Amino acid sequence: MLSHMHPQLAEFFQYRLAQQELMKELGESGVALSMQQDLRALRGWYKLFGQRVGGPILDMAEVSDLVADTDERPIRLRRYRPDITAMEAPALIYFHGGGWSMGDLDTHDRVCRRLAHAAQAIVIAVDYALAPELPWPQAPHDSIAATRWILQNAASLGIDARRVGVAGDSAGGNLAAIVALALPQLACQILIYPATDLRSGFHPLYPSLHDNAQRPPLTTEQMAEHMRLYLDGQEAHARHPQASPLLAPSHRGVAPALIITAELDPLRDDGAAYAQKLAANGVDVLHRNYAGLTHGFIEMAGVLDCVPETFALMTQWFQACCQRATASGPVSPSA
């Protein structure tokens, strides 16, 4: 289970012991729960996980909660502004991970602060709908509507609408990819170990689902369970492009993409397949696969010394894409 893993992760993943300790704090037996058994406890565990491994809370010049009054429904947002002076700043819209059934503005607070600090950009986190209360397609509908609202209200949010990208991890990477397909005017997309083909929730399709089936913190079966819950158990939903962006009829003209994957992640090949699909459609793509790392590593700045390197890569990509978006001549973000 821990073979070939980054040594800091291997030390931490005495994972089962850590998980049991967290469950005990929640008043549980310490036995890993399925979503059907107790989704509320799993959501609580996920919040504690981020607090335990996410590292320090970075200071921001301003953090504010607001509500996007979209045509879809009111959607909660959180705006992070680092210590920058620009009146119209670049911005990244962030969609949190959590299998479309866990996570919120708080679970990824540290991630969003770190991203805003590294990129010297405003970050706006989106509190999209979660399953099973609001299953697919509400999450992609929320994500697209929130992004449109942010673009339409860029001036009042202190944002340069030409320099807006989307980013997300895991389920959030899936949603960021879907938003980028719907809104090709975006400056870039940053997809962190994204789920791009949800057919795997019903039939494992890629080698990494077998190679990394038992790797913590996300096993293949847990991943599939998240997908089935999100899709309300309907396999036909997985073939829709707003569930599986890999299956979109066209990817031409979408924003340049940085795709980050982890060698020991069941979703590794989802990200690789999407990078290949985008490149085949003429999209500028940089795919970086991190050896020895697992799903969720971007949230583990308190455990992994290499996390800042990943944020530096995201910053470099985002800033180069923003330069291209505002330059009179073409600038390659992969330069």
C-alpha positions as CSV (number, residue, x, y, z in Angstrom):
1,M,0.0,0.0,0.0
2,L,2.8,2.4,0.9
3,S,5.4,1.2,-1.6
4,H,7.1,3.7,-4.0
5,M,5.5,6.5,-2.0
6,H,7.2,9.8,-1.1
7,P,8.9,9.2,2.2
8,Q,6.9,12.0,4.0
9,L,3.7,10.6,2.7
10,A,4.7,7.0,3.7
11,E,5.4,8.3,7.2
12,F,2.1,10.1,7.4
13,F,0.1,7.2,5.9
14,Q,0.1,5.3,8.8
15,Y,-3.1,6.7,7.4
16,R,-5.4,4.2,9.0
17,L,-4.2,5.2,12.5
18,A,-4.7,8.8,11.7
19,Q,-8.2,8.1,10.3
20,Q,-9.1,6.1,13.4
21,E,-8.0,9.0,15.6
22,L,-10.1,11.5,13.7
23,M,-13.2,9.2,13.8
24,K,-12.8,8.8,17.5
25,E,-12.9,12.6,17.9
26,L,-16.2,12.5,16.0
27,G,-17.5,9.9,18.5
28,E,-17.2,7.0,16.1
29,S,-15.7,3.6,16.5
30,G,-12.6,4.3,14.4
31,V,-13.9,2.0,11.6
32,A,-13.8,3.5,8.1
33,L,-17.4,4.4,7.1
34,S,-19.0,4.2,3.7
35,M,-21.1,7.1,2.5
36,Q,-24.2,5.1,2.8
37,Q,-23.4,4.5,6.5
38,D,-22.7,8.1,7.6
39,L,-22.1,10.9,5.1
40,R,-22.4,13.5,7.9
41,A,-19.4,11.9,9.8
42,L,-17.4,11.6,6.6
43,R,-18.0,15.3,5.9
44,G,-16.8,16.1,9.4
45,W,-13.8,13.9,9.0
46,Y,-12.9,15.7,5.8
47,K,-12.9,19.1,7.6
48,L,-10.7,17.7,10.3
49,F,-8.3,16.2,7.7
50,G,-7.7,19.6,6.1
51,Q,-7.1,21.2,9.5
52,R,-4.6,18.5,10.5
53,V,-2.5,18.4,7.3
54,G,-3.1,21.7,5.5
55,G,-0.3,23.7,7.1
56,P,-0.4,27.3,8.4
57,I,-3.3,29.6,7.6
58,L,-1.7,32.4,5.5
59,D,-2.8,36.0,6.1
60,M,-4.7,37.8,3.5
61,A,-5.3,41.5,3.1
62,E,-9.0,40.7,2.9
63,V,-11.3,37.7,3.1
64,S,-15.0,38.2,2.5
65,D,-18.0,36.0,2.0
66,L,-20.6,37.0,-0.6
67,V,-23.5,35.5,-2.5
68,A,-23.7,35.3,-6.3
69,D,-27.3,36.0,-7.3
70,T,-27.2,33.9,-10.4
71,D,-30.0,32.8,-12.8
72,E,-29.4,29.3,-11.4
73,R,-29.8,30.0,-7.7
74,P,-28.0,32.0,-5.0
75,I,-24.5,30.6,-4.7
76,R,-22.1,31.3,-1.8
77,L,-18.6,32.5,-2.6
78,R,-15.5,33.4,-0.6
79,R,-13.2,36.1,-2.0
80,Y,-9.5,36.1,-1.0
81,R,-7.4,39.2,-1.7
82,P,-3.7,39.1,-0.9
83,D,-1.6,42.2,-0.3
84,I,-1.7,43.6,-3.9
85,T,-2.3,47.1,-5.0
86,A,-3.8,46.6,-8.5
87,M,-7.3,48.0,-8.8
88,E,-8.2,45.3,-11.4
89,A,-6.3,42.2,-10.4
90,P,-6.1,38.8,-12.0
91,A,-8.3,36.1,-10.5
92,L,-8.7,32.4,-10.2
93,I,-12.1,30.9,-9.5
94,Y,-11.6,27.8,-7.3
95,F,-13.8,24.6,-7.1
96,H,-13.0,22.4,-4.1
97,G,-12.6,18.7,-4.1
98,G,-14.5,16.2,-2.0
99,G,-16.2,13.8,-4.4
100,W,-19.1,16.1,-5.2
101,S,-20.5,15.1,-1.8
102,M,-18.0,16.6,0.7
103,G,-16.1,19.8,1.1
104,D,-17.0,23.4,1.3
105,L,-15.6,26.9,1.6
106,D,-13.9,25.9,4.9
107,T,-12.2,22.6,3.9
108,H,-10.2,24.4,1.2
109,D,-9.6,27.7,3.0
110,R,-5.9,27.0,3.4
111,V,-5.5,25.9,-0.2
112,C,-7.2,29.1,-1.5
113,R,-5.1,31.3,0.7
114,R,-1.9,29.6,-0.4
115,L,-3.0,29.9,-4.1
116,A,-3.8,33.6,-3.7
117,H,-0.5,34.3,-1.9
118,A,1.5,32.4,-4.5
119,A,-0.2,33.8,-7.6
120,Q,-0.6,37.3,-6.2
121,A,-4.1,37.2,-7.5
122,I,-7.7,37.3,-6.1
123,V,-9.1,33.8,-5.6
124,I,-12.8,33.2,-5.4
125,A,-14.0,29.9,-4.0
126,V,-17.4,28.6,-5.1
127,D,-19.7,26.7,-2.7
128,Y,-21.4,24.6,-5.3
129,A,-24.2,22.1,-4.7
130,L,-23.4,18.7,-3.1
131,A,-24.9,15.3,-3.6
132,P,-27.0,13.5,-2.5
133,E,-29.1,16.5,-1.5
134,L,-28.6,18.1,-4.9
135,P,-27.1,15.5,-7.3
136,W,-25.8,16.0,-10.8
137,P,-26.2,18.2,-12.8
138,Q,-26.7,20.9,-10.1
139,A,-22.9,21.1,-9.4
140,P,-21.8,21.9,-12.9
141,H,-24.8,24.3,-13.4
142,D,-23.8,26.1,-10.2
143,S,-20.2,26.3,-11.3
144,I,-20.9,27.7,-14.7
145,A,-23.5,30.2,-13.3
146,A,-21.1,31.4,-10.6
147,T,-18.3,31.9,-13.1
148,R,-20.5,33.8,-15.4
149,W,-21.7,36.0,-12.5
150,I,-18.1,36.7,-11.4
151,L,-17.1,37.7,-15.0
152,Q,-20.2,39.9,-15.3
153,N,-19.4,41.6,-11.9
154,A,-15.6,41.7,-12.4
155,A,-15.3,45.5,-11.9
156,S,-17.1,45.5,-8.6
157,L,-15.0,42.5,-7.4
158,G,-11.8,44.3,-8.3
159,I,-11.0,41.8,-11.1
160,D,-9.6,42.2,-14.6
161,A,-12.1,40.1,-16.6
162,R,-9.4,39.4,-19.2
163,R,-7.2,37.7,-16.6
164,V,-9.6,35.2,-15.0
165,G,-8.9,31.5,-14.9
166,V,-10.5,28.5,-13.2
167,A,-8.9,25.9,-11.0
168,G,-9.9,22.9,-8.9
169,D,-8.8,19.7,-7.3
170,S,-10.4,16.2,-7.9
171,A,-14.2,16.8,-8.2
172,G,-13.4,20.5,-8.4
173,G,-11.0,19.8,-11.2
174,N,-13.8,18.0,-13.0
175,L,-16.0,21.1,-12.5
176,A,-13.2,23.5,-13.6
177,A,-12.8,21.5,-16.8
178,I,-16.6,21.7,-17.5
179,V,-16.6,25.4,-16.8
180,A,-13.7,25.9,-19.2
181,L,-15.6,24.0,-21.9
182,A,-18.7,26.2,-21.4
183,L,-16.7,29.5,-21.2
184,P,-13.8,29.5,-23.7
185,Q,-13.0,33.1,-23.0
186,L,-11.3,32.2,-19.8
187,A,-7.5,32.8,-19.5
188,C,-6.6,29.4,-18.3
189,Q,-7.7,26.2,-16.5
190,I,-5.7,24.5,-13.7
191,L,-6.9,20.9,-13.2
192,I,-5.4,19.2,-10.1
193,Y,-5.9,15.4,-10.3
194,P,-9.2,15.8,-12.1
195,A,-11.9,13.2,-12.6
196,T,-12.6,13.5,-16.3
197,D,-14.4,10.2,-17.2
198,L,-17.1,9.3,-14.7
199,R,-17.9,6.1,-16.5
200,S,-15.3,4.6,-14.2
201,G,-17.8,4.9,-11.4
202,F,-19.5,1.9,-13.0
203,H,-16.7,0.1,-14.9
204,P,-13.0,0.8,-14.3
205,L,-11.6,1.9,-17.6
206,Y,-7.9,3.0,-16.9
207,P,-4.8,1.1,-15.6
208,S,-4.3,3.5,-12.7
209,L,-7.6,2.4,-11.3
210,H,-6.1,-1.1,-10.9
211,D,-2.5,-0.1,-10.2
212,N,-3.5,2.2,-7.3
213,A,-6.7,0.6,-6.2
214,Q,-5.8,0.4,-2.5
215,R,-3.7,3.6,-2.2
216,P,-4.7,6.0,0.6
217,P,-6.4,8.4,0.9
218,L,-8.7,7.5,-2.0
219,T,-9.2,3.9,-3.1
220,T,-10.7,3.0,-6.4
221,E,-13.8,1.7,-4.7
222,Q,-14.3,4.9,-2.7
223,M,-13.8,7.0,-5.8
224,A,-16.4,4.9,-7.6
225,E,-18.8,5.2,-4.7
226,H,-18.5,9.0,-4.8
227,M,-19.2,9.0,-8.6
228,R,-22.3,6.8,-8.3
229,L,-23.7,8.9,-5.4
230,Y,-23.1,12.1,-7.4
231,L,-24.8,10.7,-10.5
232,D,-27.7,9.3,-8.5
233,G,-26.8,5.8,-9.6
234,Q,-27.5,6.5,-13.2
235,E,-24.8,5.2,-15.5
236,A,-26.2,7.1,-18.5
237,H,-25.5,10.4,-16.7
238,A,-21.7,9.5,-16.8
239,R,-21.7,9.8,-20.6
240,H,-22.9,13.4,-20.5
241,P,-20.1,16.0,-21.1
242,Q,-21.2,18.0,-18.1
243,A,-20.3,14.9,-16.0
244,S,-17.4,13.6,-18.0
245,P,-15.6,16.5,-19.8
246,L,-13.4,13.9,-21.6
247,L,-16.5,12.9,-23.6
248,A,-17.3,16.4,-24.9
249,P,-17.9,16.5,-28.6
250,S,-15.2,19.1,-29.1
251,H,-12.4,20.6,-27.0
252,R,-11.2,23.1,-29.6
253,G,-10.7,26.7,-28.5
254,V,-10.8,26.1,-24.7
255,A,-8.4,27.8,-22.4
256,P,-4.8,26.6,-22.0
257,A,-4.6,23.8,-19.4
258,L,-2.2,22.9,-16.7
259,I,-3.1,19.4,-15.6
260,I,-1.5,18.0,-12.4
261,T,-1.6,14.3,-11.6
262,A,-0.1,12.1,-9.0
263,E,1.7,8.8,-9.8
264,L,-0.1,6.8,-7.0
265,D,-3.6,8.2,-7.6
266,P,-6.4,6.1,-9.0
267,L,-7.4,9.2,-11.1
268,R,-3.9,9.6,-12.6
269,D,-4.9,8.3,-16.0
270,D,-8.1,10.5,-16.0
271,G,-5.8,13.5,-16.0
272,A,-3.4,12.0,-18.6
273,A,-6.2,11.1,-20.9
274,Y,-7.6,14.7,-20.7
275,A,-4.2,16.2,-21.4
276,Q,-3.9,14.0,-24.5
277,K,-7.5,14.9,-25.6
278,L,-6.9,18.6,-25.3
279,A,-3.5,18.5,-27.0
280,A,-5.0,16.5,-29.9
281,N,-7.6,19.4,-30.3
282,G,-4.9,22.1,-30.5
283,V,-5.1,23.3,-26.9
284,D,-1.9,24.4,-25.2
285,V,-1.4,21.9,-22.4
286,L,1.2,21.2,-19.8
287,H,0.8,17.9,-17.9
288,R,2.9,17.4,-14.8
289,N,2.8,14.0,-13.1
290,Y,4.3,13.9,-9.6
291,A,6.2,10.8,-8.8
292,G,5.6,9.1,-5.4
293,L,2.5,11.3,-4.6
294,T,-1.1,10.4,-4.0
295,H,-4.5,11.9,-4.5
296,G,-5.1,14.9,-2.2
297,F,-1.5,15.9,-1.9
298,I,-2.2,19.6,-2.8
299,E,-4.1,19.8,0.6
300,M,-1.2,18.5,2.6
301,A,1.2,21.4,2.9
302,G,1.6,20.6,6.5
303,V,3.0,17.2,5.6
304,L,4.8,17.5,2.3
305,D,7.7,19.9,1.7
306,C,7.1,19.6,-2.1
307,V,3.6,21.3,-2.1
308,P,5.0,24.8,-2.5
309,E,6.8,23.7,-5.7
310,T,3.3,22.7,-7.1
311,F,1.9,26.1,-6.2
312,A,4.9,27.8,-7.9
313,L,4.1,25.8,-11.0
314,M,0.5,26.9,-10.9
315,T,1.6,30.5,-10.4
316,Q,4.0,30.4,-13.4
317,W,1.3,28.9,-15.6
318,F,-1.4,31.3,-14.5
319,Q,0.8,34.4,-14.9
320,A,2.0,33.4,-18.4
321,C,-1.6,32.7,-19.5
322,C,-2.6,36.1,-18.2
323,Q,0.2,37.7,-20.1
324,R,-1.0,36.0,-23.2
325,A,-4.6,37.1,-22.6
326,T,-3.6,40.8,-22.4
327,A,-0.7,40.9,-24.9
328,S,-1.1,42.2,-28.4
329,G,0.9,39.3,-29.7
330,P,0.8,35.6,-28.8
331,V,2.6,34.4,-25.6
332,S,2.9,30.7,-25.0
333,P,2.0,29.9,-21.4
334,S,4.2,26.8,-21.6
335,A,7.3,28.9,-22.4
